[in-house]
Amino acid sequence: MTRDVHSQGAQTPAELGILAQRKIEAAIIAPIYESMVAEIGKQRAQVIIDAAISKAAFAAAEAFAANTEGGTSLRSFQALQHLWTKDDALEIEVIEASDTVFDYNVTRCRYAETYRAMGLGDIGHLLSCNRDSVFCQGYDSRIKLERTQTIMRGASHCDFRYTFDPEPGPQT
């Protein structure tokens, strides 16, 4: 007899919010990270975790971009925001949202709260924050992020400042 997991209230990965996904990932990464620290030291373990998470973020962004009908833009990027705010994961204040600018502040970050509660506050920036600029580059290289502070690192808010250059110059 087969059971329909959806009728039991289970969610598929696509239905899970990003916060729930990150919590599952962190639970898997935590013992791996601890073992790496014991074997190769904290600094080297963090470099490896950062590289692996960045690679995964870039690949995920490429997949989102490939599934964006009509091509990517800052507006299509803005339309993805609900995925990261689902389940009240972030409280944000939008400052400006246009075709070339997307500025907002995060005033509450449940990602940071979750990592701290899991004892992973010292690598929370690697598990979440460092994904942000990599993700926008993987989604569309014309999107740039400037952020000077994060709640994860102790600031009162995160300042996300995205810009979009519809016709970027040569890559340096």
C-alpha positions as CSV (number, residue, x, y, z in Angstrom):
1,M,0.0,0.0,0.0
2,T,1.4,3.4,-1.0
3,R,0.8,6.5,1.1
4,D,0.3,10.0,-0.2
5,V,2.7,12.1,1.8
6,H,0.9,15.3,0.9
7,S,-2.2,14.0,2.6
8,Q,-0.2,13.6,5.8
9,G,0.9,17.2,5.8
10,A,4.5,16.6,4.6
11,Q,6.0,19.3,2.4
12,T,8.1,18.8,-0.7
13,P,11.4,20.7,-0.9
14,A,9.8,23.2,-3.3
15,E,7.1,23.9,-0.7
16,L,9.4,24.5,2.2
17,G,10.4,28.0,2.8
18,I,14.1,29.0,2.5
19,L,14.3,29.4,6.3
20,A,13.2,25.7,6.8
21,Q,15.6,24.6,4.1
22,R,18.5,26.5,5.7
23,K,17.7,25.0,9.1
24,I,17.8,21.4,7.6
25,E,21.1,22.2,5.8
26,A,22.6,23.7,9.0
27,A,21.8,20.6,11.0
28,I,23.6,18.5,8.4
29,I,26.6,20.9,8.1
30,A,27.1,21.4,11.8
31,P,28.7,18.0,12.6
32,I,30.7,18.1,9.4
33,Y,32.0,21.6,10.3
34,E,32.8,20.4,13.8
35,S,34.8,17.5,12.4
36,M,36.6,19.8,10.0
37,V,37.6,22.2,12.8
38,A,39.0,19.3,14.8
39,E,41.0,18.0,11.9
40,I,42.1,21.1,10.0
41,G,41.3,24.1,12.2
42,K,38.6,26.7,12.3
43,Q,40.0,29.1,9.7
44,R,40.5,26.4,7.0
45,A,37.1,24.8,7.8
46,Q,35.4,28.1,7.3
47,V,37.1,28.7,4.0
48,I,35.9,25.3,2.8
49,I,32.4,25.9,4.0
50,D,32.3,29.3,2.4
51,A,33.5,28.0,-0.9
52,A,31.0,25.1,-0.9
53,I,28.1,27.3,0.1
54,S,29.0,29.9,-2.5
55,K,29.2,27.3,-5.3
56,A,25.8,25.9,-4.3
57,A,24.3,29.5,-4.2
58,F,25.6,30.3,-7.7
59,A,24.2,27.0,-9.1
60,A,20.8,27.6,-7.4
61,A,20.7,31.1,-8.9
62,E,21.6,29.8,-12.4
63,A,18.6,27.3,-12.0
64,F,16.3,30.2,-11.0
65,A,17.5,32.2,-14.0
66,A,17.0,29.4,-16.4
67,N,13.4,29.1,-15.3
68,T,12.7,32.8,-15.5
69,E,10.3,33.4,-18.4
70,G,11.2,36.4,-20.6
71,G,14.8,36.7,-19.2
72,T,16.2,38.0,-16.0
73,S,16.1,41.6,-14.7
74,L,16.1,43.3,-11.4
75,R,12.3,43.2,-11.5
76,S,12.3,39.4,-11.9
77,F,14.9,39.2,-9.1
78,Q,12.6,41.3,-6.9
79,A,9.8,38.9,-7.6
80,L,11.8,36.1,-5.9
81,Q,12.0,38.0,-2.6
82,H,8.9,36.2,-1.2
83,L,10.9,33.0,-1.1
84,W,13.3,34.4,1.5
85,T,10.6,36.2,3.5
86,K,8.3,33.2,3.6
87,D,7.3,32.1,7.2
88,D,8.2,35.5,8.5
89,A,11.9,34.7,8.0
90,L,12.7,38.3,7.3
91,E,11.1,41.6,8.2
92,I,12.0,44.1,5.6
93,E,11.5,47.8,4.9
94,V,11.7,48.5,1.2
95,I,13.3,51.9,0.4
96,E,13.2,51.8,-3.4
97,A,12.2,49.2,-5.9
98,S,12.6,50.1,-9.6
99,D,14.0,48.7,-12.8
100,T,17.6,49.7,-11.7
101,V,17.5,49.9,-7.9
102,F,16.3,47.6,-5.2
103,D,17.1,48.9,-1.8
104,Y,15.8,47.6,1.5
105,N,16.7,47.0,5.1
106,V,16.2,43.8,7.0
107,T,15.0,44.7,10.5
108,R,14.6,41.2,11.8
109,C,16.4,38.1,10.6
110,R,15.1,34.7,11.7
111,Y,18.0,33.1,9.8
112,A,20.4,34.8,12.3
113,E,18.2,33.8,15.2
114,T,18.0,30.2,14.0
115,Y,21.7,29.8,13.5
116,R,22.4,31.3,17.0
117,A,19.9,29.0,18.6
118,M,21.6,26.0,16.8
119,G,25.0,27.1,18.2
120,L,26.1,28.1,14.7
121,G,26.2,31.9,15.1
122,D,29.9,32.0,14.3
123,I,29.3,30.6,10.8
124,G,25.8,31.9,10.2
125,H,27.3,34.5,7.8
126,L,28.8,31.7,5.7
127,L,25.5,29.7,5.7
128,S,23.3,32.6,4.6
129,C,24.7,36.1,4.3
130,N,27.6,35.3,2.0
131,R,25.2,33.6,-0.4
132,D,23.5,36.9,-1.3
133,S,26.1,38.6,-3.6
134,V,27.0,35.2,-5.2
135,F,23.3,34.5,-5.8
136,C,22.7,37.7,-7.6
137,Q,25.7,37.1,-9.8
138,G,24.6,33.6,-10.7
139,Y,21.1,34.9,-11.4
140,D,22.2,37.9,-13.6
141,S,25.7,39.3,-13.7
142,R,24.2,42.8,-14.3
143,I,22.9,42.8,-10.7
144,K,25.3,44.0,-8.0
145,L,24.9,44.0,-4.3
146,E,26.4,46.4,-1.8
147,R,25.8,45.7,1.8
148,T,27.8,47.2,4.6
149,Q,26.3,45.5,7.7
150,T,24.2,42.5,8.8
151,I,22.2,41.5,11.8
152,M,24.2,38.2,11.7
153,R,27.3,40.2,12.4
154,G,25.7,42.2,15.2
155,A,24.3,45.2,13.4
156,S,20.8,46.6,14.1
157,H,19.8,45.9,10.5
158,C,21.0,44.5,7.2
159,D,21.3,47.1,4.4
160,F,20.7,45.5,1.0
161,R,21.5,47.8,-1.9
162,Y,21.1,46.2,-5.3
163,T,21.8,47.9,-8.6
164,F,21.1,46.8,-12.1
165,D,23.0,47.9,-15.2
166,P,21.0,46.9,-18.2
167,E,24.2,47.3,-20.4
168,P,27.2,46.6,-18.3
169,G,30.7,47.4,-19.6
170,P,33.5,44.9,-20.0
171,Q,34.2,42.6,-17.1
172,T,37.3,43.5,-15.2
